[in-house]
Amino acid sequence: MKFEELNINKKLIDKTREQGFEELTLIQEKCLPEIIDGKDVVGQAETGSGKTLAFCLPILDRIIPGEGLQTVVLTPTRELCVQVTDVFKDFGKILGIKTTSVYGGVGIELQIKKIRTSEIVVGTPGRMLDHLRRETIDFRNVRFLVLDETDKMLDMGFIDDVEKIIHHVPKKRQTLMFSATIMRSIHRLMNRHLRNPVVIKTKSQVDKSKLHQTYYDIYKQNEKFSLLVHLLKNDTSGLAIVFCATRRESDIVARNLRHHGINASAIHGGMSQNKRSQSLDSLKNQRTDVLAATDVAARGLDIKNVSHIYNYDVPKTSIEYIHRIGRTARAGENGAAITLLTAPDHDNFRRVQSNDELNIERAEMPDFEKVAFYRKTKRRRKSYPRRPNQKNRK
């Protein structure tokens, strides 16, 4: 199915063509007609499936410029918030529709000013609730509510915030939910807040012809980082994302990679928004070659030209594994997903391998140089002014 066949504003159709989109993705083909018909929709889709356009286009088609806030979109992370905002801005400007993003870690005053003139607001739950408490956002005319990456919002403990926000939105609305998994908590949310929703599931697509999945079984724990350095320097052609289990590990890995001459930066939830944006922009603009990231910070991000995904720490489930590897082998390009295993990773890896859809081959261990890995930085000794000699004190 082509975008030209959709019953939406021709300017939006022309914009999709200008952006190089012709054929609808599977989630778009199934969701768009239902959303255009005004139905509540729950879509199960992976990162990179085109779900943002699936809800962006029909909403923009029905927004009335100058009539105040009409759409609220909730996202779990600041980065995804900005990414979704950019799509709405890009397609909305041809129709005179304004979109603003609201998230924590930055000043609130400019957000308050922009909300007053926007038809669409995309935000994280915490900051959106902050605006509601301050009465700096008015939901009275909201007709569309979108919950993006709903499962991740619930995993991050935002369920109470999401519930409070939903109760501020008029009941006469169209509600759209998108999630990688439709688990029990998602069903409870559906039953409480959606009207006869159409549930659309698309099987997660791992293109085995484009994505080469391998793992290395490393005997010694202290050799994992050395192998990572070897692979990044010798077998990695494009941009790479190295997934770590914790914020601290992301920082430590990025710092050690830089020590060994690899242009790396970290991204995680403990960083300021400014630093997170800098890390992401550096990778997108290819000023950085490697991004050491946690799952939460990287969820939903659409970064082009990523050729390699490294699982430095193995995810706990096959769903998270699929989310990670979905950031490479996109738009018809080839990609590689490499998992580095030591003894503590085996339990998680067995859970990942239980998914029959995945085909992860064991790779032969190459000869590689053992390099230093520092967990602690050398602290500079603080200098204090000398205390005056007691006998000289007056």
C-alpha positions, -999 to 999 in steps of 0.1 A, spaced: 0 0 0 13 35 -9 8 67 10 -11 82 -20 -39 57 -13 -46 73 22 -74 96 27 -54 125 42 -42 160 33 -23 160 0 4 182 15 12 154 40 13 129 11 37 151 -8 59 155 23 62 117 27 73 115 -9 98 143 -3 112 123 27 117 93 5 87 73 19 66 54 -7 54 21 6 38 18 40 54 -3 67 34 -32 81 24 -12 113 15 18 92 -6 -2 67 -26 -18 96 -29 12 119 -34 42 96 -68 33 82 -82 25 117 -68 58 131 -82 78 102 -116 62 109 -114 77 144 -110 44 163 -89 39 195 -59 17 185 -34 -3 204 -3 -11 182 24 -36 191 55 -26 171 93 -25 175 116 5 172 122 13 136 89 0 124 76 34 114 50 37 142 56 75 147 43 83 113 14 58 119 0 82 145 16 115 134 0 117 99 -37 111 108 -35 134 138 -19 162 118 -47 157 92 -73 166 118 -56 193 138 -71 228 134 -43 255 135 -49 283 160 -75 264 181 -52 257 211 -38 224 224 -55 195 207 -30 166 211 -10 152 240 18 126 234 35 108 263 69 92 259 91 75 285 124 93 278 136 128 269 154 116 238 123 99 224 103 130 233 125 152 212 126 126 184 87 124 182 85 162 184 109 166 155 86 143 133 55 163 142 73 196 136 87 185 102 53 174 89 33 199 107 50 231 95 35 227 60 1 229 77 9 257 101 7 234 131 31 240 160 45 213 183 65 217 215 83 192 238 82 192 276 107 172 297 128 175 328 164 185 332 159 219 315 142 252 324 104 252 325 98 289 316 104 286 279 82 255 278 54 274 294 57 301 268 57 276 238 28 256 252 5 287 248 9 287 210 11 250 203 -15 226 190 5 195 200 26 188 231 49 158 234 63 152 269 76 128 295 51 120 323 69 137 351 73 171 334 38 169 319 24 163 354 45 193 367 28 215 341 -7 203 352 1 210 388 13 245 379 -18 250 357 5 260 328 -11 236 304 -48 234 295 -62 200 284 -98 212 278 -96 210 240 -75 179 237 -90 154 212 -60 130 208 -40 112 234 -10 91 224 10 68 248 42 59 230 65 30 242 38 23 269 55 -8 282 87 11 289 68 39 307 52 13 330 86 -5 335 101 28 346 74 33 372 54 60 355 20 42 358 6 65 385 18 96 366 2 83 334 -31 76 352 -32 111 367 -25 127 333 -52 106 315 -78 117 341 -71 153 330 -78 146 294 -115 149 282 -132 115 279 -144 124 245 -111 118 227 -93 93 205 -66 73 224 -37 56 207 -12 33 225 20 18 211 41 -8 229 67 -33 221 48 -58 242 12 -60 253 15 -74 288 -11 -76 316 -5 -41 328 -11 -28 293 -44 -47 291 -55 -31 324 -47 4 310 -66 -5 278 -97 -17 297 -98 15 319 -92 42 293 -98 30 257 -132 26 239 -134 -7 220 -98 -5 208 -86 -22 177 -55 -42 187 -29 -45 160 1 -68 164 30 -70 141 56 -97 146 90 -83 155 111 -84 123 147 -95 125 159 -97 89 184 -126 91 196 -118 56 207 -83 66 216 -87 103 245 -110 113 241 -121 149 271 -136 168 284 -142 203 318 -147 218 321 -169 249 350 -153 269 367 -175 294 381 -147 316 360 -118 328 389 -93 326 393 -100 288 358 -88 278 369 -52 274 401 -61 255 380 -81 230 356 -51 227 385 -28 219 399 -53 193 365 -56 176 358 -19 175 393 -12 160 394 -40 135 359 -52 126 337 -22 129 331 -1 98 305 24 108 289 38 140 285 15 169 264 14 201 277 -5 231 249 -15 255 258 -16 292 236 -27 321 241 4 343 248 41 341 281 36 359 292 9 335 284 31 305 305 59 319 334 35 327 333 18 293 332 51 274 361 65 295 382 35 289 375 34 252 387 70 249 418 60 268 425 35 241 420 60 212 384 52 204 361 83 200 334 73 224 308 90 246 282 77 271 244 83 273 222 74 303 195 87 326 219 101 352 234 127 328 220 162 324 198 167 294 225 189 278 251 162 281 227 135 268 219 157 238 255 164 231 264 126 231 235 118 208 242 147 184 279 137 183 270 102 172 244 114 147 268 139 132 296 113 132 319 133 155 317 102 178 321 67 166 308 48 196 280 54 220 280 35 254 244 34 264 219 20 288 186 5 276 164 32 290 184 60 275 185 44 240 149 32 239 131 43 208 161 63 194 164 64 156 200 68 147 211 63 111 242 45 99 247 23 129 265 -7 116 273 -26 148 255 -33 181 276 -46 209 260 -63 240 287 -56 265 262 -67 291 236 -92 280 199 -80 283 176 -100 306 150 -108 280 148 -115 242 125 -85 239 151 -61 251 177 -79 229 155 -73 198 150 -37 208 188 -33 209 196 -50 177 168 -32 159 190 -1 158 211 -16 130 204 -33 96 178 -6 88 166 8 55 180 -22 36 215 -18 50 236 -47 65 243 -48 102 260 -68 129 249 -76 165 277 -90 187 272 -103 222 301 -106 246 296 -134 271 314 -142 304 302 -165 331 278 -140 348 260 -134 314 250 -170 307 217 -170 325 205 -139 307 218 -153 274 199 -185 278 167 -165 281 175 -145 250 182 -176 230 149 -192 240 133 -170 213 132 -192 182 131 -161 159 167 -153 168 197 -170 152 228 -161 172 259 -180 160 290 -186 180 321 -168 167 356 -180 168 377 -161 193 403 -140 175 438 -132 188 437 -99 205 459 -77 227 451 -75 264 446 -39 273 442 -21 306 407 -14 320 404 11 348 373 11 370 384 40 391 399 73 381 428 87 399 416 114 423 435 146 425 444 155 460 427 185 472 449 214 483 440 233 514 454 266 526 479 261 553 466 267 588 486 294 605 510 284 631 494 285 665 520 308 680 516 334 652 478 336 656 466 367 672 
